[in-house]
Each structure stands twice: as C-alpha cells, then as structure tokens.
C-alpha cells in the first residue's frame, strides 16, 4: 500500500486496516476449524506432519538468505539495465 510506505496513512486508516486484518484472521481460523472437523484422525496427523515439514523448510530457507536490511529507501521503479559486453 503506497500510503503506508510513504507514511501518509492516518491513524484512523491504520486502525481500520488493523481491524480488517483481524477480521480476515478470524475468518481464516474459522474455516481451518471447519476443515479439521471433516478430517479423520489419520488425515489430521498427516496434515500436522506436513505443517512441521514446511516449517523446517522455511527455517532452513531463512537461514540461507542473506540479510536484506539496507539504509536505502525503496522505490517502485525498476533498476536500470546494465549494458552488456559481447
């Protein structure tokens, strides 16, 4: 969201966005609970195993990523193409 990146978002807008985010999280959790109620115990166990595997892969991926913290401001403009030599 451009206004948030630029710091032009108002406190009122920020509160509304937080409320929307929370509503979405609650809806997602309700759907998750409905799905779990349909699954068999074996399927729930498989789902939990997959979730744990995904978490391990995510942690490994994060360990392998270089730090992306910079002091440079970000822009929406793509970087200029570098000339190639043949």
OpenMM code with the backbone's topology and positions (N, CA, C; nanometers):
from openmm import Vec3, app, unit

residues = "UNK UNK UNK UNK UNK UNK UNK UNK UNK UNK UNK UNK UNK UNK UNK UNK UNK UNK UNK UNK UNK UNK UNK UNK UNK UNK UNK UNK UNK UNK UNK UNK UNK UNK UNK UNK UNK UNK UNK UNK UNK UNK UNK UNK UNK UNK UNK UNK UNK UNK UNK UNK UNK UNK UNK UNK UNK UNK UNK UNK UNK UNK UNK UNK UNK UNK UNK UNK UNK UNK UNK UNK UNK UNK UNK UNK UNK UNK UNK UNK UNK UNK UNK UNK UNK UNK".split()
positions = [
    Vec3(0.0853, -0.1172, 0.0000),
    Vec3(0.0000, 0.0000, 0.0000),
    Vec3(0.0899, 0.1235, 0.0000),
    Vec3(0.0712, 0.2045, -0.0969),
    Vec3(0.1558, 0.3221, -0.1179),
    Vec3(0.1503, 0.4189, -0.0007),
    Vec3(0.0311, 0.4474, 0.0511),
    Vec3(0.0180, 0.5436, 0.1608),
    Vec3(0.0932, 0.4962, 0.2847),
    Vec3(0.0907, 0.3670, 0.3100),
    Vec3(0.1605, 0.3139, 0.4270),
    Vec3(0.3110, 0.3252, 0.4085),
    Vec3(0.3595, 0.2941, 0.2887),
    Vec3(0.5038, 0.3049, 0.2607),
    Vec3(0.5516, 0.4482, 0.2703),
    Vec3(0.4711, 0.5415, 0.2230),
    Vec3(0.5094, 0.6827, 0.2228),
    Vec3(0.4892, 0.7496, 0.3580),
    Vec3(0.4227, 0.6825, 0.4492),
    Vec3(0.3960, 0.7408, 0.5795),
    Vec3(0.2838, 0.8412, 0.5784),
    Vec3(0.1973, 0.8373, 0.4757),
    Vec3(0.0873, 0.9324, 0.4673),
    Vec3(-0.0442, 0.8741, 0.5167),
    Vec3(-0.0400, 0.7543, 0.5705),
    Vec3(-0.1620, 0.6913, 0.6200),
    Vec3(-0.1969, 0.7535, 0.7561),
    Vec3(-0.3237, 0.7787, 0.7769),
    Vec3(-0.3659, 0.8415, 0.9020),
    Vec3(-0.3824, 0.7355, 1.0102),
    Vec3(-0.3887, 0.7809, 1.1341),
    Vec3(-0.4098, 0.6890, 1.2464),
    Vec3(-0.5438, 0.6180, 1.2320),
    Vec3(-0.6449, 0.6909, 1.1854),
    Vec3(-0.7778, 0.6303, 1.1658),
    Vec3(-0.7722, 0.5207, 1.0597),
    Vec3(-0.7024, 0.5481, 0.9501),
    Vec3(-0.6890, 0.4480, 0.8452),
    Vec3(-0.6116, 0.3262, 0.8973),
    Vec3(-0.5082, 0.3512, 0.9747),
    Vec3(-0.4285, 0.2422, 1.0305),
    Vec3(-0.5141, 0.1527, 1.1191),
    Vec3(-0.5989, 0.2123, 1.2010),
    Vec3(-0.6878, 0.1344, 1.2877),
    Vec3(-0.7863, 0.0514, 1.2064),
    Vec3(-0.8402, 0.1101, 1.0994),
    Vec3(-0.9331, 0.0349, 1.0132),
    Vec3(-0.8623, -0.0831, 0.9480),
    Vec3(-0.7399, -0.0615, 0.9030),
    Vec3(-0.6641, -0.1703, 0.8408),
    Vec3(-0.6364, -0.2819, 0.9412),
    Vec3(-0.6041, -0.2451, 1.0628),
    Vec3(-0.5817, -0.3456, 1.1668),
    Vec3(-0.7083, -0.4267, 1.1910),
    Vec3(-0.8220, -0.3588, 1.1930),
    Vec3(-0.9497, -0.4274, 1.2144),
    Vec3(-0.9800, -0.5231, 1.0994),
    Vec3(-0.9563, -0.4801, 0.9768),
    Vec3(-0.9778, -0.5677, 0.8604),
    Vec3(-0.8866, -0.6895, 0.8676),
    Vec3(-0.7631, -0.6669, 0.9056),
    Vec3(-0.6669, -0.7769, 0.9167),
    Vec3(-0.7149, -0.8783, 1.0209),
    Vec3(-0.7600, -0.8287, 1.1343),
    Vec3(-0.8081, -0.9166, 1.2406),
    Vec3(-0.9323, -0.9941, 1.1963),
    Vec3(-1.0241, -0.9290, 1.1260),
    Vec3(-1.1433, -0.9977, 1.0754),
    Vec3(-1.1040, -1.1101, 0.9804),
    Vec3(-1.0088, -1.0814, 0.8935),
    Vec3(-0.9630, -1.1830, 0.7993),
    Vec3(-0.8982, -1.3003, 0.8705),
    Vec3(-0.8192, -1.2717, 0.9737),
    Vec3(-0.7546, -1.3776, 1.0505),
    Vec3(-0.8586, -1.4661, 1.1189),
    Vec3(-0.9614, -1.4033, 1.1759),
    Vec3(-1.0665, -1.4790, 1.2431),
    Vec3(-1.1434, -1.5673, 1.1450),
    Vec3(-1.1729, -1.5147, 1.0267),
    Vec3(-1.2432, -1.5942, 0.9256),
    Vec3(-1.1589, -1.7125, 0.8820),
    Vec3(-1.0290, -1.6885, 0.8635),
    Vec3(-0.9392, -1.7961, 0.8217),
    Vec3(-0.9336, -1.9054, 0.9285),
    Vec3(-0.9284, -1.8669, 1.0528),
    Vec3(-0.9256, -1.9642, 1.1620),
    Vec3(-1.0554, -2.0437, 1.1669),
    Vec3(-1.1687, -1.9790, 1.1431),
    Vec3(-1.2972, -2.0491, 1.1429),
    Vec3(-1.3024, -2.1528, 1.0312),
    Vec3(-1.2539, -2.1177, 0.9148),
    Vec3(-1.2512, -2.2117, 0.8023),
    Vec3(-1.1580, -2.3284, 0.8350),
    Vec3(-1.0439, -2.2978, 0.8946),
    Vec3(-0.9486, -2.4030, 0.9321),
    Vec3(-1.0145, -2.5022, 1.0278),
    Vec3(-1.0874, -2.4511, 1.1256),
    Vec3(-1.1564, -2.5380, 1.2210),
    Vec3(-1.2607, -2.6254, 1.1509),
    Vec3(-1.3328, -2.5688, 1.0559),
    Vec3(-1.4322, -2.6464, 0.9817),
    Vec3(-1.3647, -2.7584, 0.9031),
    Vec3(-1.2517, -2.7273, 0.8433),
    Vec3(-1.1777, -2.8288, 0.7668),
    Vec3(-1.1304, -2.9397, 0.8592),
    Vec3(-1.0732, -2.9033, 0.9731),
    Vec3(-1.0252, -3.0045, 1.0672),
    Vec3(-1.1373, -3.0934, 1.1170),
    Vec3(-1.2585, -3.0395, 1.1293),
    Vec3(-1.3725, -3.1190, 1.1755),
    Vec3(-1.4141, -3.2244, 1.0730),
    Vec3(-1.3769, -3.2060, 0.9481),
    Vec3(-1.4123, -3.3004, 0.8426),
    Vec3(-1.3096, -3.4134, 0.8326),
    Vec3(-1.1857, -3.3857, 0.8686),
    Vec3(-1.0773, -3.4811, 0.8502),
    Vec3(-1.0812, -3.5935, 0.9529),
    Vec3(-1.0296, -3.7094, 0.9116),
    Vec3(-1.0147, -3.8222, 1.0029),
    Vec3(-0.8913, -3.7970, 1.0902),
    Vec3(-0.8767, -3.8702, 1.2009),
    Vec3(-0.7560, -3.8542, 1.2838),
    Vec3(-0.6263, -3.8792, 1.2051),
    Vec3(-0.6288, -3.9747, 1.1146),
    Vec3(-0.5102, -4.0040, 1.0336),
    Vec3(-0.4774, -3.8855, 0.9414),
    Vec3(-0.5806, -3.8274, 0.8823),
    Vec3(-0.5598, -3.7126, 0.7946),
    Vec3(-0.5092, -3.5918, 0.8735),
    Vec3(-0.5610, -3.5743, 0.9934),
    Vec3(-0.5140, -3.4649, 1.0784),
    Vec3(-0.3660, -3.4834, 1.1117),
    Vec3(-0.3263, -3.6080, 1.1379),
    Vec3(-0.1863, -3.6369, 1.1681),
    Vec3(-0.0986, -3.6070, 1.0463),
    Vec3(-0.1442, -3.6477, 0.9279),
    Vec3(-0.0696, -3.6202, 0.8052),
    Vec3(-0.0561, -3.4693, 0.7833),
    Vec3(-0.1635, -3.3979, 0.8065),
    Vec3(-0.1618, -3.2533, 0.7902),
    Vec3(-0.0614, -3.1891, 0.8860),
    Vec3(-0.0581, -3.2346, 1.0093),
    Vec3(0.0355, -3.1813, 1.1085),
    Vec3(0.1803, -3.2126, 1.0689),
    Vec3(0.2037, -3.3331, 1.0166),
    Vec3(0.3387, -3.3683, 0.9709),
    Vec3(0.3821, -3.2762, 0.8576),
    Vec3(0.2941, -3.2531, 0.7627),
    Vec3(0.3254, -3.1641, 0.6502),
    Vec3(0.3523, -3.0221, 0.6997),
    Vec3(0.2743, -2.9767, 0.7973),
    Vec3(0.2935, -2.8430, 0.8526),
    Vec3(0.4314, -2.8312, 0.9173),
    Vec3(0.4713, -2.9348, 0.9924),
    Vec3(0.6023, -2.9333, 1.0573),
    Vec3(0.7158, -2.9366, 0.9542),
    Vec3(0.6987, -3.0162, 0.8488),
    Vec3(0.7989, -3.0215, 0.7428),
    Vec3(0.8132, -2.8853, 0.6743),
    Vec3(0.7005, -2.8223, 0.6490),
    Vec3(0.7027, -2.6913, 0.5844),
    Vec3(0.7730, -2.5890, 0.6749),
    Vec3(0.7477, -2.5955, 0.8034),
    Vec3(0.8110, -2.5037, 0.8984),
    Vec3(0.9628, -2.5236, 0.8986),
    Vec3(1.0078, -2.6489, 0.8953),
    Vec3(1.1520, -2.6766, 0.8909),
    Vec3(1.2143, -2.6216, 0.7631),
    Vec3(1.1447, -2.6417, 0.6487),
    Vec3(1.1963, -2.5896, 0.5216),
    Vec3(1.2035, -2.4371, 0.5240),
    Vec3(1.1023, -2.3735, 0.5832),
    Vec3(1.1009, -2.2278, 0.5929),
    Vec3(1.2173, -2.1787, 0.6779),
    Vec3(1.2421, -2.2463, 0.7899),
    Vec3(1.3531, -2.2075, 0.8765),
    Vec3(1.4871, -2.2238, 0.8039),
    Vec3(1.5026, -2.3334, 0.7314),
    Vec3(1.6259, -2.3551, 0.6556),
    Vec3(1.6432, -2.2487, 0.5487),
    Vec3(1.5355, -2.2167, 0.4803),
    Vec3(1.5410, -2.1153, 0.3757),
    Vec3(1.5830, -1.9817, 0.4346),
    Vec3(1.5252, -1.9474, 0.5500),
    Vec3(1.5591, -1.8200, 0.6140),
    Vec3(1.7052, -1.8154, 0.6554),
    Vec3(1.7587, -1.9265, 0.7020),
    Vec3(1.8994, -1.9315, 0.7412),
    Vec3(1.9907, -1.9086, 0.6218),
    Vec3(1.9474, -1.9514, 0.5046),
    Vec3(2.0293, -1.9406, 0.3841),
    Vec3(2.0148, -1.8080, 0.3113),
    Vec3(1.9230, -1.7226, 0.3556),
    Vec3(1.9007, -1.5951, 0.2889),
    Vec3(1.9965, -1.4899, 0.3428),
    Vec3(2.0561, -1.4107, 0.2530),
    Vec3(2.1400, -1.3014, 0.3012),
    Vec3(2.0522, -1.1947, 0.3659),
    Vec3(2.1111, -1.1191, 0.4533),
    Vec3(2.0375, -1.0115, 0.5183),
    Vec3(1.9914, -0.9123, 0.4134),
    Vec3(1.8661, -0.8689, 0.4209),
    Vec3(1.8125, -0.7754, 0.3218),
    Vec3(1.7953, -0.6360, 0.3795),
    Vec3(1.8466, -0.6123, 0.4988),
    Vec3(1.8327, -0.4806, 0.5600),
    Vec3(1.9273, -0.3832, 0.4922),
    Vec3(1.8726, -0.2692, 0.4484),
    Vec3(1.9534, -0.1647, 0.3867),
    Vec3(1.9076, -0.0305, 0.4393),
    Vec3(1.9923, 0.0686, 0.4246),
    Vec3(1.9557, 0.2037, 0.4639),
    Vec3(1.8946, 0.2809, 0.3484),
    Vec3(1.8940, 0.2208, 0.2301),
    Vec3(1.8417, 0.2877, 0.1126),
    Vec3(1.6896, 0.2814, 0.1118),
    Vec3(1.6244, 0.3909, 0.0744),
    Vec3(1.4782, 0.3853, 0.0621),
    Vec3(1.4405, 0.3017, -0.0594),
    Vec3(1.3280, 0.2326, -0.0487),
    Vec3(1.2821, 0.1522, -0.1617),
    Vec3(1.1980, 0.2371, -0.2538),
    Vec3(1.2019, 0.2037, -0.3825),
    Vec3(1.1201, 0.2739, -0.4807),
    Vec3(1.0447, 0.1721, -0.5622),
    Vec3(0.9439, 0.2168, -0.6309),
    Vec3(0.8667, 0.1291, -0.7176),
    Vec3(0.9280, 0.1206, -0.8564),
    Vec3(1.0355, 0.1968, -0.8806),
    Vec3(1.0972, 0.1990, -1.0120),
    Vec3(1.1922, 0.0812, -1.0264),
    Vec3(1.1899, 0.0118, -1.1414),
    Vec3(1.2845, -0.0969, -1.1614),
    Vec3(1.4257, -0.0414, -1.1794),
    Vec3(1.5223, -0.1251, -1.1454),
    Vec3(1.6609, -0.0842, -1.1609),
    Vec3(1.6939, -0.0675, -1.3079),
    Vec3(1.7827, 0.0249, -1.3378),
    Vec3(1.8229, 0.0490, -1.4760),
    Vec3(1.9019, -0.0722, -1.5256),
    Vec3(1.8822, -0.1062, -1.6515),
    Vec3(1.9528, -0.2191, -1.7107),
    Vec3(2.0997, -0.1831, -1.7299),
    Vec3(2.1861, -0.2804, -1.6986),
    Vec3(2.3298, -0.2588, -1.7161),
    Vec3(2.3666, -0.3000, -1.8580),
    Vec3(2.4538, -0.2242, -1.9223),
    Vec3(2.4948, -0.2617, -2.0566),
    Vec3(2.5761, -0.3912, -2.0533),
    Vec3(2.5589, -0.4708, -2.1556),
    Vec3(2.6323, -0.5961, -2.1639),
    Vec3(2.7432, -0.5825, -2.2658),
    Vec3(2.8512, -0.6548, -2.2423),
    Vec3(2.9615, -0.6542, -2.3380),
    Vec3(2.9711, -0.7905, -2.4015),
    Vec3(2.9911, -0.7928, -2.5326),
    Vec3(2.9995, -0.9203, -2.6041),
    Vec3(3.1357, -0.9399, -2.6600),
] * unit.nanometer
topology = app.Topology()
chain = topology.addChain("A")
for resn in residues:
    res = topology.addResidue(resn, chain)
    for name in ("N", "CA", "C"):
        topology.addAtom(name, app.Element.getBySymbol(name[0]), res)
